[in-house]
Structures are given as C-alpha cells and as structure tokens.
C-alpha cells in the first residue's frame, strides 16, 4: 500500500483505506517504506534519512526506549505504591499497564507498516482520519512540551539540592547559585546542543549515559534499605478503600509512556520488522520494570507511608551517595529532554510543511534552517515557562492524563479502523481485534478522566504546592 504524492500534497490528512496502491508510482527502498513518500518526507525526514544511511541497531533502540521511559516518574513510585495500598498493589498495576503498553506499541508499529509512515502522529491521522490526526497532533505537542517543561523544572530542583548541600540553606543569596541562573546555564550548555541534531539515532549515546545514571539512583535506594540504618517503617499492606488503587495509575502511566518515541524508533531500526520491535520492547520494558519495581519497593520499605513524593528528599541532605544520585538523575533528565523534543518537533514540522505546501525538494532544502528555528523556539519557550512555573504539580496536572491517551486510546482506535478497513477472511480474528480495540479506547478514556479528576482535586487541596528550598529576601 502506498501514499499517493499528488493527493498528499493537496490534502492535509489522508485515510489509508482510501488510497489506491496501483496509482502510486513511487520508488521503493525495499524495506517497506517508500523513500520518496511525501508523508515520510514532510513529517520525519530525519528518521528516513538516518535509516537509509545506517539505521539504529537493536541495542541503541533499546536504550532510546528505556531512556524515554525512565526519568522523573521514577522518584514518585515509592509514594505511589504506598498510596495505592502497598507494594503488591503497586507492582500489580505496573505489570498491567506494562502489558497494555507493549501491545499498544506493536499495534502502532503494525499500523505504521500498513500506511507506510514513520511517526506516531502520521499513523493516527492516516489510519483514523483528519479530525483524529489533528487531535493527536495537539495532544503530542501539549504532552511533549509540557514534559520538557517538567524536565527543566526537575533539573532546577536537583541542582538546588546539590547547591544546598554544598553551600548551606542560604545558597540562593549568591547570584551564581540562584535557581534561575543555574537552571538556565545547565539547560543552555547541555540540553540545547543535544536538541540540534536531526537524527534521533544520535541519542543512543546520550541514552546510554541517561540509563546508567538512573540505574545508580535505583541502586542507591535499594542499598540504603539494607545499610542506611533506618528504623522499621509503617509500610502499607493493602488499600484502605477500593479507590486507593488508582493513586498509582498516574505515576505508572507517566512512567511507561514511551509510545510517541516508539514509532520513530521502529522506523529507524536497521532491521525493521515487528519481531525486531518486539525484542526492543521486551528488553526495554524488562529493564524499566526492574528499575521501577526496585525503587518503588525498597523506597516504600525504607520510609513506609511517610515517604515523600520525591523519594530522594526523604534521605539526609548531607548523604554524599544520595547527592551523587541527584546529580545522576539530573543527567538522565538532561538526556531525556532531547528525545521528547524530537517528537514534538516533527509535529511542528508537519504543520509547517502542510501549511506552506512544500514540495519534497523544497522540504529537504529548507530542513536545516527550519530545524534550527523550531528547536530554538521550543527550547527558549520551555525554559521560560520552567522559570515562571517552578512547581511541577501544575504542569503534571495538565499532561498527566494524556499518557493514557497515547498508551491506549489512540492505539485502540487505530486498531479498530485498521480492522474495519482491512477485513480478513477470519471473522473471529477480526471480531477479537475489534473487541481489543474497544477495550483499549474505553480503559484509556477512563484513565484520562480519573487522572484529570485526581489532578484537579490535588490542586484544590494544595497537594501540588511546593515550598522553594531557598528564597532571596
């Protein structure tokens, strides 16, 4: 099945069920994607060019997906497990969403092969139609931009803790230790250079450093349970009410949301196939689950119900090993930002190319300037909002529920549309897939509503409030 170039240029979105395979005379690269496909070029030229030149090996893809998962959400797993009723309940929720997420990633990859596109948003808009495509684009922009803001805020939080440990509680009295200055310097010197390259495969090197740093945090939390000398904690052994089990849902969804990155990673694989992606997802989720489970379980066992939402804040500020852990977490966040930025940038680029109706030749010729401008605008706006909104609770309350949309709602709807438009002779198989798609859409919508309601209640009750470590008089 192919995308017709003439029709793609004159229409913003195209359902793959309405294309005519025989009428598209595009040269195939032999790997299932047309090299000159307008939709591939308009939305993700970085992916296609990288894959033709060298491609991303499985190990590099694993690190990209793992680094897309692991990050800020790790620190909240102990509190989420305890709030949900204990480690058993928390791990059960973790396994449930891990399985749903893994299947969703394969669904999106399967649909990307059907319509021969290389980004998450192109899969939705091609399979599900124009309106769904617009909603997906807006959701991706909101989610990735909001997550980037959150990452910068967390960098500021961790740098503040390091400064407090090094210079005392009044560290911010020095202008060069002030949060706004340190946050800006770290972001400009480290995050911005990693956002400029056009190839997401380049991030496999940064992903390796990020994964290594987050593993250190997990090791610290685990080892401190045995060697920290902490008294026995009041550990939750079960939910007080049935609704308590949903407390862990926002954290788990946020932690296992890698699907926006999964489709570009699939497109960039050196050996592109569903079996290869299954291997990438299996090992990625195995690593992610071990890290999340160890941190959630041992953090909860160490501090019990009194564990803070950021588990590192529960430890002594003068503990050198924990301070190193904060620095390691900062490194992971710094390398996660560019991956989320890449996905958001492709959506911006797609809007621009469709609006200007650029030909493939003009698209490629203007790509460098367009990429630099988009990156600069995205970065400086996210830094500005991170400085103006120093509380991640406000940002997470907006983007938290969107994770379930990418994990379940869009994959489920894509599966339903794919089955309806590509009906096979096996009626029972089609019906089973339709039921699976409906279940995904229903559960995703429920989780979105639950997360949004929880965020609103937390904002009203003041649970998202956060006192700064240091205030300049």
BADO-153576 format. One record per residue (C-alpha): x, y, z. Coordinates in steps of 0.2 Angstrom, whole numbers. Each point is the difference from the previous one (the first is absolute). Example, Ala and Ser with C-alpha at 12.3 -4.5 7.8 and 13.67 -1.06 7.14 Angstrom:
<atoms>
px:py:pz
62:-22:39
6:17:-3
</atoms>
This chain:
<atoms>
px:py:pz
0:0:0
7:17:-5
-4:18:3
-4:10:-15
11:15:-1
-12:11:-10
-14:-3:12
11:2:15
6:17:-6
-18:7:-2
-8:-8:16
6:2:18
-4:-17:5
-4:-16:-9
-8:-16:6
10:-15:-6
-16:-9:-4
-4:12:-14
17:-1:-9
3:-9:-16
15:-11:0
1:-2:-19
0:19:-3
16:4:10
15:-2:-10
13:3:14
17:-8:1
1:-12:14
15:-2:10
-3:-18:3
-3:1:19
-19:4:0
1:19:-1
1:10:-16
15:11:0
-9:14:-9
-16:-1:10
-7:17:3
-7:-3:17
17:-8:6
9:15:-7
-12:13:7
-1:-7:17
16:-9:4
14:3:-12
13:-3:14
-6:-18:3
-1:-5:-19
17:7:-4
8:-8:15
-7:-17:-3
6:1:-18
18:5:5
3:-12:14
-15:-3:11
-1:-3:19
5:-17:7
-11:-9:12
11:4:15
0:19:-4
-19:-1:-2
-2:-9:16
9:14:9
-10:13:-9
-16:-8:6
6:-3:17
6:18:2
-17:6:-6
-8:-9:14
12:2:14
1:17:8
-10:12:12
-14:-13:3
13:-12:8
1:11:16
-19:-1:2
-2:-19:0
3:-3:18
-14:13:5
-11:-7:-13
2:-18:6
-3:5:18
-15:11:-5
-8:-14:-10
1:-12:14
17:-8:1
13:-7:-12
-11:-15:-5
-13:12:-7
12:11:-8
10:-13:-9
-17:-8:-6
-5:17:-8
18:1:-7
-1:-17:-9
-18:4:-6
5:16:-9
16:-7:-6
-9:-14:-9
-13:12:-7
14:12:-5
11:-13:-9
-15:-6:-10
-4:18:-5
17:3:-6
-1:-15:-12
-17:6:-6
7:17:-5
14:-8:-8
-11:-12:-10
-11:15:-5
15:9:-5
5:-14:-12
-18:0:-7
1:19:-5
19:1:-2
3:15:11
13:2:13
-7:10:15
-13:-2:13
-11:14:-6
1:-5:-18
-7:-17:4
-15:7:9
-4:13:-13
2:-12:-14
-9:-15:8
-14:10:9
-3:15:-10
3:19:0
-9:4:16
9:-13:10
16:5:-8
-2:18:6
-5:-6:18
16:-11:0
11:14:-6
-7:12:14
2:-14:13
18:-3:-5
5:18:0
-8:3:17
7:-16:8
18:1:-7
1:19:4
-7:-2:17
11:-14:4
15:10:-6
-5:14:12
-1:-13:14
17:-6:-4
8:17:1
-9:3:16
6:-16:8
18:4:-6
-2:16:10
-6:-9:15
14:-12:0
13:13:-3
-8:10:15
3:-15:11
18:-2:-5
3:18:3
-8:-1:17
11:-14:4
15:9:-6
-3:18:6
-13:-2:14
-19:6:1
4:17:-6
8:-5:-16
-12:11:-11
7:16:8
14:-2:-12
-5:5:-18
10:-14:-8
-9:-13:11
-17:7:-3
-13:-12:-7
-4:10:-16
18:2:-4
6:-18:3
-15:-7:-9
3:11:-15
18:-3:-1
-2:-19:1
-14:0:-13
10:10:-12
16:-9:1
-6:-18:0
-18:-1:-6
0:12:-14
15:-8:-9
-8:-18:1
-16:7:-8
8:7:-16
4:-17:-9
-12:-6:-13
2:-18:4
-8:-8:15
12:-15:-2
13:12:7
-8:0:16
5:-18:3
16:6:7
-8:13:12
-13:-14:4
14:-11:6
6:13:12
-18:4:6
-4:-19:3
16:-2:10
-4:15:11
-18:-5:4
7:-18:4
11:8:13
-15:8:8
-9:-17:1
16:-8:8
1:14:13
-18:-2:5
2:-19:1
16:0:9
-5:13:13
-14:-11:6
13:-13:6
14:12:5
-8:16:5
-5:-5:17
-18:7:-1
-13:-6:13
-14:-11:-5
-13:10:-10
-19:-1:0
-1:-9:-17
-18:-1:-8
-6:-18:-2
-16:4:-10
-11:14:-6
-11:8:13
-14:3:-14
-2:-8:-17
3:17:-8
18:1:8
6:-12:-13
-2:13:-13
13:12:9
14:-10:-9
-8:2:-17
6:17:-5
18:-4:5
0:-17:-9
-7:8:-16
12:14:0
14:-12:4
-4:-13:-14
-5:13:-14
13:-2:-13
-12:-3:-15
3:17:-8
18:-4:-2
-3:-19:-4
-6:3:-18
15:11:-5
11:-13:8
-8:-14:-10
2:10:-16
18:3:4
5:-18:3
13:-8:-10
-10:-16:-2
-18:7:0
-13:-14:4
-13:-2:14
11:-14:7
14:12:2
-11:12:8
-7:-13:12
18:-4:5
4:18:3
-17:2:10
3:-16:10
18:5:6
-5:18:2
-15:-4:11
10:-13:10
13:13:4
-13:13:4
-10:-11:11
15:-6:10
5:17:3
-17:7:5
-4:-15:11
16:0:9
-2:19:4
-18:-1:4
2:-15:11
16:4:10
-5:19:1
-17:-5:8
8:-13:11
13:13:6
-12:14:4
-17:-8:0
-15:12:-1
10:15:4
10:-1:-16
0:16:-9
-6:2:-18
19:2:-5
8:-15:9
17:9:0
-7:14:11
-3:-13:13
19:-3:2
12:10:10
5:15:-10
18:-2:6
1:-18:-7
13:1:-13
-6:-16:-10
-17:7:-1
7:17:-6
9:-10:-14
-17:-8:-3
-8:17:-3
14:5:-12
-3:-17:-9
-19:4:-1
4:17:-7
11:-8:-14
-14:-12:-4
-13:14:-2
13:10:-10
1:-14:-13
-19:-4:0
-5:18:-4
7:-1:-18
-9:-17:-4
-17:8:5
4:16:-9
4:-10:-16
-17:-7:-1
-8:17:3
10:8:-13
-5:-12:-13
-18:5:3
4:18:-2
9:-4:-16
-15:-9:-7
-11:15:4
12:12:-9
3:-11:-15
-19:-3:-3
-4:19:3
14:5:-13
-4:-15:-12
18:-3:-2
6:-11:-13
12:-15:5
15:10:-7
-4:16:9
-4:-10:15
17:-8:1
9:16:-6
-7:11:14
1:-14:14
15:6:9
-6:18:2
-17:-6:5
7:-12:12
11:13:9
-14:13:1
-12:-13:7
12:-6:13
4:17:6
-18:5:2
-4:-16:9
15:1:11
-1:18:6
-19:-1:2
1:-15:11
15:8:10
-11:15:3
-15:-9:6
11:-11:11
7:16:8
-17:8:2
-9:-16:7
12:-8:12
-13:-13:6
-1:-16:-10
-17:-4:7
-8:13:-11
8:-7:-16
-3:-18:5
-19:4:3
-1:5:-18
10:-14:-8
-2:-14:11
-16:-7:-7
6:1:-18
12:-15:3
-15:-11:0
-6:7:-16
17:-5:-9
1:-17:9
-18:-6:-3
-13:12:-9
9:4:-16
7:-18:-2
-17:-7:3
-8:11:-12
13:-3:-13
-2:-19:2
-19:2:-2
2:10:-16
13:-12:-7
-11:-15:3
-15:9:-8
10:5:-15
10:-15:-3
-12:-14:4
7:-18:-1
-9:-16:-4
2:-5:19
-16:8:7
4:-6:18
17:8:-1
-7:16:-6
-13:0:14
13:-4:13
11:15:-6
-15:11:0
-5:-4:18
19:3:5
-1:17:-8
-16:5:9
7:-6:16
16:11:-3
-11:15:-4
-11:-2:15
14:-3:13
10:14:-7
-15:12:1
-3:-5:18
18:2:5
0:17:-8
-15:5:9
6:-7:17
17:8:-2
-7:17:-4
-13:-1:14
15:-5:12
10:15:-6
-14:12:3
-3:-6:17
19:1:5
1:17:-7
-16:6:11
7:-9:15
17:8:-2
9:-17:-2
10:6:-15
7:15:10
18:0:2
11:12:11
16:6:-8
16:-6:9
7:18:1
-8:17:-3
9:16:-3
-5:13:14
</atoms>
